[in-house]
Amino acid sequence: MKIRTVTEADLDQIVVLNQANLPAVGPTDRSQIERFVEQTHSFLVAATPNDQVGGFLIGLPPGTDYESMNYAWFSARYDNFIYVDRIVVGDAGQGQGTGQRLYNAFAARGRETSADVMLAEVNVKPRNDQSLRFHERYGFVSVGERDTGEGDKRVVMLEYRFD
């Protein structure tokens, strides 16, 4: 799969792919995805050979006006970072290193802006073992845990240092 920047033609596919991966990622709609396009540091797509969306990553820089408790938690503790709001890899991209390539492309952009760390969170309640394993293999380490929602969700807060 080719990693490229999102286009307008991708947006409906992204919404469908996102919603198919609940609760591993938060729900979204077309208007929120359009806002992400306007305000993100990186909105990357893993495109299949026929240019369909096989996966995507939405990344934010510090100082973004974004109502997310997890983003706020990181913003209160870090100054110079890039944040993975969400990454989704569809069935077509599973087992092909798609997630790794999306993260590598985002990390490269972070290094270009002299970010110190890449930050993300992963559900531990409900548990997302696939994502936890992926982030551990990539080199992320836990820097805390927090409850979200009505106590029905818990996330582990992760950092990857650009050393």
N, CA, C and O of each residue as an XYZ file, in Angstrom:
652
protein
N       0.832     -1.194      0.000
C       0.000      0.000      0.000
C       0.870      1.248      0.000
O       1.925      1.296      0.632
N       0.407      2.236     -0.712
C       1.114      3.510     -0.813
C       0.604      4.450      0.279
O      -0.606      4.580      0.467
N       1.515      5.104      0.999
C       1.140      6.079      2.021
C       1.129      7.455      1.359
O       2.104      7.871      0.733
N       0.008      8.144      1.513
C      -0.143      9.473      0.913
C      -1.026     10.329      1.813
O      -1.613      9.833      2.775
N      -1.112     11.602      1.498
C      -1.988     12.520      2.217
C      -3.431     12.300      1.776
O      -3.691     11.977      0.617
N      -4.353     12.475      2.694
C      -5.779     12.296      2.426
C      -6.248     13.238      1.315
O      -5.709     14.332      1.145
N      -7.255     12.798      0.567
C      -7.908     13.645     -0.429
C      -9.406     13.678     -0.131
O      -9.922     12.857      0.628
N     -10.073     14.616     -0.728
C     -11.534     14.737     -0.577
C     -12.239     13.439     -0.964
O     -13.225     13.054     -0.336
N     -11.740     12.777     -1.979
C     -12.363     11.539     -2.457
C     -12.279     10.401     -1.437
O     -13.018      9.422     -1.544
N     -11.387     10.521     -0.450
C     -11.212      9.467      0.557
C     -12.203      9.547      1.714
O     -12.401      8.556      2.417
N     -12.823     10.692      1.925
C     -13.510     10.958      3.188
C     -14.642      9.992      3.506
O     -14.746      9.533      4.644
N     -15.488      9.671      2.541
C     -16.587      8.737      2.822
C     -16.053      7.353      3.183
O     -16.581      6.701      4.083
N     -15.018      6.904      2.492
C     -14.417      5.605      2.811
C     -13.822      5.611      4.220
O     -13.891      4.608      4.930
N     -13.244      6.733      4.616
C     -12.647      6.842      5.947
C     -13.714      6.726      7.023
O     -13.512      6.039      8.025
N     -14.850      7.392      6.828
C     -15.942      7.297      7.806
C     -16.402      5.848      7.939
O     -16.571      5.354      9.054
N     -16.604      5.169      6.824
C     -17.057      3.770      6.848
C     -16.030      2.890      7.554
O     -16.392      2.064      8.393
N     -14.762      3.060      7.222
C     -13.705      2.259      7.838
C     -13.607      2.544      9.334
O     -13.437      1.624     10.134
N     -13.712      3.803      9.708
C     -13.678      4.168     11.125
C     -14.820      3.491     11.882
O     -14.600      2.852     12.911
N     -16.035      3.635     11.368
C     -17.207      3.098     12.069
C     -17.174      1.572     12.147
O     -17.739      0.988     13.073
N     -16.525      0.929     11.196
C     -16.402     -0.534     11.221
C     -15.421     -0.999     12.291
O     -15.346     -2.192     12.585
N     -14.667     -0.066     12.876
C     -13.655     -0.425     13.862
C     -13.961      0.077     15.266
O     -13.063      0.182     16.101
N     -15.241      0.390     15.530
C     -15.660      0.730     16.891
C     -15.648     -0.540     17.732
O     -15.959     -1.586     17.162
N     -15.332     -0.566     18.991
C     -14.945      0.552     19.843
C     -13.439      0.779     19.907
O     -12.974      1.537     20.759
N     -12.661      0.141     19.027
C     -11.209      0.330     19.058
C     -10.838      1.791     18.820
O      -9.820      2.266     19.325
N     -11.657      2.497     18.058
C     -11.500      3.941     17.857
C     -12.832      4.599     18.176
O     -13.870      3.937     18.207
N     -12.797      5.896     18.411
C     -14.026      6.621     18.696
C     -14.871      6.803     17.453
O     -14.359      6.781     16.333
N     -16.179      6.984     17.654
C     -17.066      7.213     16.510
C     -16.766      8.551     15.836
O     -16.186      9.451     16.445
N     -17.164      8.664     14.589
C     -16.973      9.913     13.860
C     -18.023     10.024     12.767
O     -18.779      9.085     12.516
N     -18.059     11.170     12.128
C     -18.934     11.382     10.979
C     -18.180     12.231      9.955
O     -17.053     12.663     10.198
N     -18.805     12.457      8.836
C     -18.138     13.184      7.746
C     -17.711     14.587      8.184
O     -16.612     15.024      7.843
N     -18.555     15.298      8.929
C     -18.200     16.667      9.320
C     -16.981     16.682     10.244
O     -16.141     17.576     10.141
N     -16.876     15.710     11.136
C     -15.699     15.662     12.004
C     -14.452     15.315     11.193
O     -13.384     15.882     11.425
N     -14.579     14.402     10.262
C     -13.436     14.059      9.408
C     -12.999     15.289      8.607
O     -11.801     15.521      8.443
N     -13.948     16.073      8.110
C     -13.602     17.298      7.384
C     -12.864     18.280      8.291
O     -11.928     18.945      7.845
N     -13.273     18.382      9.564
C     -12.563     19.250     10.513
C     -11.133     18.751     10.727
O     -10.199     19.548     10.808
N     -10.967     17.431     10.818
C      -9.623     16.880     10.960
C      -8.754     17.267      9.769
O      -7.584     17.609      9.941
N      -9.310     17.217      8.573
C      -8.544     17.586      7.379
C      -8.042     19.022      7.511
O      -6.909     19.315      7.131
N      -8.866     19.911      8.040
C      -8.509     21.323      8.168
C      -7.460     21.575      9.242
O      -6.628     22.468      9.081
N      -7.476     20.815     10.329
C      -6.652     21.170     11.477
C      -5.519     20.198     11.796
O      -4.757     20.444     12.731
N      -5.386     19.127     11.066
C      -4.383     18.141     11.438
C      -2.999     18.489     10.941
O      -2.819     19.203      9.953
N      -2.038     17.965     11.654
C      -0.638     18.024     11.249
C      -0.423     17.022     10.124
O       0.301     17.281      9.163
N      -1.064     15.882     10.268
C      -0.941     14.812      9.282
C      -2.237     14.031      9.222
O      -2.759     13.604     10.251
N      -2.748     13.846      8.046
C      -3.886     12.957      7.822
C      -3.438     12.062      6.680
O      -3.512     12.431      5.508
N      -2.979     10.893      7.048
C      -2.343      9.993      6.093
C      -3.260      8.838      5.738
O      -4.033      8.359      6.567
N      -3.162      8.405      4.505
C      -3.958      7.287      4.002
C      -3.012      6.226      3.458
O      -2.016      6.532      2.802
N      -3.345      4.972      3.746
C      -2.686      3.838      3.098
C      -3.602      3.433      1.954
O      -4.682      2.885      2.176
N      -3.169      3.703      0.743
C      -4.006      3.465     -0.437
C      -3.684      2.111     -1.057
O      -2.520      1.742     -1.213
N      -4.736      1.382     -1.407
C      -4.589      0.096     -2.084
C      -4.143      0.351     -3.528
O      -4.165      1.496     -3.980
N      -3.742     -0.683     -4.252
C      -3.333     -0.483     -5.646
C      -4.406      0.178     -6.517
O      -4.071      0.867     -7.481
N      -5.696     -0.019     -6.193
C      -6.753      0.655     -6.968
C      -7.200      1.953     -6.293
O      -8.294      2.452     -6.558
N      -6.343      2.498     -5.414
C      -6.502      3.789     -4.751
C      -7.706      3.853     -3.810
O      -8.302      4.916     -3.637
N      -8.061      2.728     -3.209
C      -9.065      2.715     -2.147
C      -8.350      2.898     -0.808
O      -7.144      2.671     -0.709
N      -9.095      3.309      0.217
C      -8.518      3.522      1.537
C      -8.403      2.179      2.254
O      -9.406      1.558      2.607
N      -7.163      1.747      2.460
C      -6.917      0.507      3.192
C      -6.620      0.754      4.656
O      -6.641     -0.170      5.469
N      -6.344      2.004      4.987
C      -6.071      2.404      6.363
C      -5.830      3.896      6.400
O      -5.655      4.537      5.363
N      -5.823      4.450      7.613
C      -5.546      5.877      7.750
C      -5.023      6.181      9.144
O      -5.225      5.414     10.085
N      -4.347      7.319      9.257
C      -3.839      7.829     10.524
C      -4.132      9.312     10.580
O      -3.869     10.046      9.627
N      -4.681      9.750     11.706
C      -4.928     11.170     11.940
C      -3.994     11.617     13.054
O      -4.044     11.084     14.163
N      -3.143     12.594     12.759
C      -2.172     13.073     13.732
C      -2.274     14.566     13.955
O      -2.520     15.330     13.022
N      -2.083     14.979     15.206
C      -2.224     16.382     15.587
C      -0.953     16.908     16.242
O      -0.248     16.161     16.920
N      -0.659     18.192     16.042
C       0.454     18.834     16.738
C      -0.039     19.434     18.060
O      -1.243     19.453     18.316
N       0.880     19.923     18.899
C       0.446     20.626     20.108
C      -0.271     21.919     19.738
O      -0.028     22.498     18.679
N      -1.150     22.360     20.620
C      -1.845     23.624     20.418
C      -3.061     23.555     19.530
O      -3.643     24.591     19.209
N      -3.464     22.368     19.123
C      -4.651     22.214     18.285
C      -5.903     22.401     19.128
O      -5.987     21.886     20.243
N      -6.868     23.130     18.606
C      -8.159     23.312     19.277
C      -8.986     22.053     19.039
O      -9.690     21.937     18.036
N      -8.889     21.116     19.974
C      -9.501     19.807     19.792
C     -10.038     19.329     21.133
O      -9.293     19.208     22.105
N     -11.332     19.061     21.175
C     -11.970     18.642     22.416
C     -11.837     17.136     22.600
O     -12.727     16.368     22.233
N     -10.726     16.736     23.167
C     -10.457     15.336     23.472
C      -9.801     15.288     24.843
O      -8.790     15.951     25.076
N     -10.375     14.505     25.749
C      -9.793     14.388     27.083
C      -8.389     13.799     27.017
O      -7.513     14.189     27.789
N      -8.176     12.875     26.112
C      -6.853     12.258     26.002
C      -5.829     13.243     25.443
O      -4.704     13.318     25.937
N      -6.213     13.992     24.421
C      -5.323     15.013     23.867
C      -5.011     16.064     24.935
O      -3.869     16.511     25.049
N      -6.018     16.459     25.717
C      -5.810     17.437     26.790
C      -4.850     16.889     27.850
O      -4.003     17.621     28.361
N      -4.986     15.607     28.176
C      -4.107     14.977     29.166
C      -2.658     15.080     28.695
O      -1.779     15.476     29.461
N      -2.411     14.723     27.439
C      -1.054     14.812     26.901
C      -0.588     16.267     26.836
O       0.556     16.563     27.180
N      -1.453     17.167     26.404
C      -1.082     18.581     26.265
C      -0.668     19.196     27.593
O       0.179     20.089     27.626
N      -1.259     18.726     28.688
C      -0.911     19.239     30.012
C       0.456     18.735     30.480
O       1.034     19.291     31.414
N       0.968     17.698     29.843
C       2.206     17.066     30.301
C       3.373     17.192     29.315
O       4.525     16.981     29.694
N       3.089     17.527     28.080
C       4.125     17.592     27.045
C       3.995     18.909     26.283
O       2.896     19.429     26.090
N       5.140     19.433     25.857
C       5.140     20.664     25.071
C       5.393     20.419     23.587
O       4.744     21.024     22.733
N       6.315     19.549     23.290
C       6.816     19.391     21.930
C       6.551     17.966     21.454
O       7.405     17.090     21.588
N       5.361     17.741     20.896
C       4.927     16.383     20.584
C       4.125     16.339     19.295
O       3.718     17.366     18.751
N       3.913     15.124     18.828
C       2.886     14.847     17.831
C       1.991     13.772     18.436
O       2.460     12.904     19.172
N       0.718     13.835     18.124
C      -0.278     12.979     18.767
C      -1.047     12.185     17.719
O      -1.560     12.746     16.751
N      -1.120     10.881     17.922
C      -1.923     10.022     17.055
C      -3.339     10.008     17.613
O      -3.599      9.394     18.647
N      -4.245     10.680     16.932
C      -5.639     10.658     17.377
C      -6.258      9.299     17.112
O      -6.967      8.750     17.956
N      -5.985      8.764     15.939
C      -6.489      7.430     15.614
C      -5.735      6.865     14.425
O      -5.249      7.586     13.553
N      -5.660      5.555     14.432
C      -5.137      4.812     13.294
C      -6.085      3.642     13.083
O      -6.469      2.956     14.031
N      -6.453      3.428     11.842
C      -7.327      2.311     11.482
C      -6.715      1.628     10.265
O      -6.364      2.278      9.281
N      -6.597      0.320     10.353
C      -6.141     -0.473      9.213
C      -7.247     -1.471      8.897
O      -7.613     -2.296      9.734
N      -7.772     -1.386      7.685
C      -8.844     -2.281      7.260
C      -8.330     -3.670      6.943
O      -7.127     -3.928      6.980
N      -9.252     -4.554      6.632
C      -8.898     -5.942      6.326
C      -7.873     -6.037      5.200
O      -6.976     -6.878      5.244
N      -8.004     -5.177      4.194
C      -7.094     -5.225      3.041
C      -5.655     -4.909      3.431
O      -4.723     -5.309      2.732
N      -5.464     -4.196      4.539
C      -4.116     -3.813      4.950
C      -3.540     -4.630      6.082
O      -2.381     -4.438      6.452
N      -4.323     -5.543      6.644
C      -3.851     -6.342      7.775
C      -2.713     -7.271      7.358
O      -2.734     -7.863      6.279
N      -1.723     -7.384      8.239
C      -0.627     -8.315      8.015
C       0.353     -7.916      6.930
O       1.170     -8.732      6.501
N       0.283     -6.670      6.481
C       1.164     -6.201      5.407
C       2.098     -5.086      5.859
O       2.777     -4.477      5.032
N       2.141     -4.812      7.163
C       2.979     -3.727      7.659
C       2.378     -2.356      7.437
O       3.087     -1.351      7.496
N       1.076     -2.299      7.181
C       0.416     -1.020      6.881
C       0.478     -0.073      8.073
O       0.809      1.102      7.913
N       0.163     -0.570      9.261
C       0.225      0.269     10.457
C       1.628      0.803     10.687
O       1.804      1.977     11.012
N       2.608     -0.041     10.522
C       4.012      0.353     10.683
C       4.369      1.462      9.695
O       5.023      2.437     10.067
N       3.949      1.320      8.453
C       4.265      2.339      7.438
C       3.555      3.661      7.731
O       4.136      4.729      7.540
N       2.307      3.596      8.192
C       1.608      4.827      8.568
C       2.332      5.520      9.724
O       2.545      6.732      9.690
N       2.708      4.751     10.745
C       3.428      5.332     11.878
C       4.786      5.876     11.451
O       5.185      6.952     11.896
N       5.499      5.153     10.601
C       6.799      5.638     10.132
C       6.662      6.970      9.402
O       7.475      7.872      9.601
N       5.648      7.098      8.566
C       5.431      8.353      7.831
C       5.085      9.488      8.786
O       5.559     10.612      8.618
N       4.255      9.194      9.791
C       3.896     10.224     10.770
C       5.110     10.601     11.618
O       5.338     11.781     11.884
N       5.883      9.612     12.040
C       7.086      9.886     12.829
C       8.063     10.750     12.036
O       8.691     11.645     12.600
N       8.197     10.495     10.747
C       9.087     11.308      9.911
C       8.637     12.762      9.912
O       9.467     13.670      9.969
N       7.339     12.986      9.849
C       6.830     14.365      9.900
C       7.096     14.985     11.265
O       7.405     16.173     11.364
N       6.976     14.182     12.314
C       7.273     14.681     13.655
C       8.727     15.084     13.802
O       9.035     16.119     14.392
N       9.612     14.273     13.270
C      11.041     14.597     13.335
C      11.342     15.866     12.541
O      12.179     16.671     12.949
N      10.661     16.046     11.409
C      10.855     17.257     10.594
C      10.489     18.512     11.370
O      11.074     19.572     11.147
N       9.525     18.403     12.282
C       9.104     19.557     13.080
C       9.820     19.600     14.424
O       9.474     20.404     15.289
N      10.818     18.738     14.602
C      11.624     18.659     15.823
C      10.824     18.272     17.058
O      11.168     18.680     18.167
N       9.760     17.492     16.884
C       9.012     16.978     18.034
C       9.918     16.050     18.837
O      10.798     15.390     18.285
N       9.688     16.011     20.148
C      10.456     15.128     21.029
C       9.857     13.735     21.109
O      10.575     12.742     21.233
N       8.519     13.672     21.036
C       7.821     12.405     21.251
C       6.614     12.288     20.337
O       6.063     13.280     19.861
N       6.224     11.040     20.108
C       4.955     10.719     19.458
C       4.090     10.078     20.540
O       4.540      9.176     21.246
N       2.851     10.544     20.667
C       1.961     10.120     21.742
C       0.708      9.465     21.183
O       0.230      9.819     20.105
N       0.187      8.504     21.936
C      -1.036      7.804     21.540
C      -1.648      7.176     22.777
O      -0.992      7.049     23.811
N      -2.901      6.786     22.667
C      -3.521      5.991     23.725
C      -4.176      4.781     23.091
O      -4.551      4.794     21.918
N      -4.306      3.724     23.901
C      -4.917      2.480     23.440
C      -5.880      2.003     24.517
O      -5.588      2.088     25.710
N      -7.021      1.504     24.086
C      -8.003      0.977     25.035
C      -7.463     -0.244     25.769
O      -6.927     -1.174     25.167
N      -7.622     -0.210     27.097
C      -7.379     -1.411     27.895
C      -8.691     -1.934     28.472
O      -8.756     -3.057     28.972
N      -9.738     -1.106     28.397
C     -11.104     -1.520     28.750
C     -12.057     -0.770     27.834
O     -12.243      0.430     28.033
N     -12.677     -1.410     26.835
C     -12.450     -2.796     26.438
C     -11.039     -2.951     25.865
O     -10.507     -2.036     25.237
N     -10.465     -4.086     26.086
C      -9.062     -4.331     25.761
C      -8.858     -4.495     24.252
O      -9.568     -5.248     23.585
N      -7.874     -3.771     23.744
C      -7.511     -3.854     22.329
C      -6.123     -4.491     22.239
O      -5.118     -3.805     22.051
N      -6.090     -5.814     22.378
C      -4.809     -6.530     22.414
C      -3.987     -6.337     21.149
O      -2.764     -6.216     21.218
N      -4.640     -6.305     20.001
C      -3.906     -6.138     18.748
C      -3.154     -4.809     18.738
O      -1.982     -4.761     18.365
N      -3.819     -3.739     19.144
C      -3.179     -2.428     19.171
C      -2.111     -2.351     20.262
O      -1.056     -1.751     20.057
N      -2.378     -2.948     21.406
C      -1.380     -2.955     22.480
C      -0.095     -3.645     22.019
O       1.000     -3.141     22.265
N      -0.224     -4.790     21.356
C       0.953     -5.503     20.839
C       1.682     -4.665     19.783
O       2.910     -4.577     19.787
N       0.914     -4.057     18.888
C       1.515     -3.232     17.838
C       2.351     -2.106     18.450
O       3.505     -1.910     18.069
N       1.774     -1.373     19.390
C       2.478     -0.237     19.987
C       3.706     -0.683     20.785
O       4.733     -0.004     20.775
N       3.604     -1.806     21.463
C       4.763     -2.324     22.193
C       5.885     -2.682     21.220
O       7.042     -2.334     21.454
N       5.551     -3.370     20.138
C       6.563     -3.729     19.132
C       7.194     -2.483     18.511
O       8.388     -2.474     18.210
N       6.400     -1.440     18.320
C       6.917     -0.221     17.703
C       7.902      0.488     18.628
O       8.794      1.196     18.161
N       7.743      0.300     19.940
C       8.645      0.932     20.902
C       7.981      1.914     21.844
O       8.667      2.606     22.596
N       6.660      1.989     21.820
C       5.941      2.854     22.752
C       6.052      2.292     24.165
O       6.131      1.079     24.357
N       6.056      3.191     25.154
C       6.041      2.798     26.561
C       4.894      3.513     27.264
O       4.495      4.611     26.875
N       4.377      2.877     28.295
C       3.270      3.439     29.064
C       3.757      4.591     29.937
O       4.807      4.507     30.574
N       2.971      5.669     29.952
C       3.251      6.801     30.838
C       2.059      7.076     31.753
O       2.024      8.098     32.437
N       1.093      6.173     31.767
C      -0.058      6.309     32.656
C      -1.280      5.633     32.080
O      -1.285      5.162     30.943
N      -2.320      5.601     32.902
C      -3.625      5.094     32.479
C      -4.686      6.048     32.984
O      -4.486      6.743     33.980
N      -5.809      6.080     32.296
C      -6.915      6.934     32.741
C      -8.242      6.355     32.289
O      -8.352      5.708     31.247
N      -9.255      6.616     33.124
C     -10.617      6.236     32.774
C     -11.202      7.290     31.856
O     -10.920      8.480     31.997
N     -12.015      6.846     30.917
C     -12.704      7.762     30.019
C     -14.175      7.398     29.997
O     -14.566      6.331     30.469
N     -14.972      8.270     29.459
C     -16.406      7.998     29.376
C     -17.028      7.936     30.757
O     -16.675      8.710     31.647
N     -17.937      7.030     30.923
C     -18.667      6.863     32.182
C     -18.030      5.786     33.050
O     -18.720      5.133     33.833
N     -16.731      5.599     32.920
C     -16.051      4.554     33.663
C     -16.098      3.211     32.964
O     -15.585      2.216     33.475
N     -16.719      3.188     31.790
C     -16.806      1.944     31.029
C     -15.613      1.761     30.099
O     -15.482      0.725     29.446
N     -14.748      2.760     30.040
C     -13.563      2.687     29.189
C     -12.340      3.117     29.989
O     -12.418      3.967     30.876
N     -11.222      2.512     29.653
C      -9.941      2.876     30.251
C      -8.892      2.791     29.147
O      -8.914      1.881     28.318
N      -7.978      3.753     29.151
C      -6.922      3.778     28.146
C      -5.559      3.821     28.818
O      -5.409      4.340     29.924
N      -4.575      3.270     28.134
C      -3.188      3.423     28.538
C      -2.602      4.534     27.666
O      -2.791      4.552     26.449
N      -1.894      5.452     28.307
C      -1.286      6.578     27.625
C       0.148      6.175     27.264
O       0.904      5.706     28.115
N       0.507      6.363     25.998
C       1.773      5.846     25.480
C       2.629      6.945     24.868
O       2.118      7.907     24.296
N       3.943      6.783     25.001
C       4.875      7.695     24.334
C       5.943      6.901     23.602
O       6.340      5.807     24.003
N       6.387      7.507     22.508
C       7.513      6.990     21.740
C       8.485      8.154     21.589
O       8.160      9.157     20.955
N       9.674      8.025     22.167
C      10.666      9.110     22.142
C      11.491      9.059     20.861
O      11.930      7.995     20.425
N      11.689     10.229     20.276
C      12.552     10.363     19.099
C      13.983     10.611     19.574
O      14.442     11.753     19.568
N      14.673      9.590     19.974
C      16.057      9.743     20.458
C      17.053      9.342     19.411
O      18.259      9.407     19.649
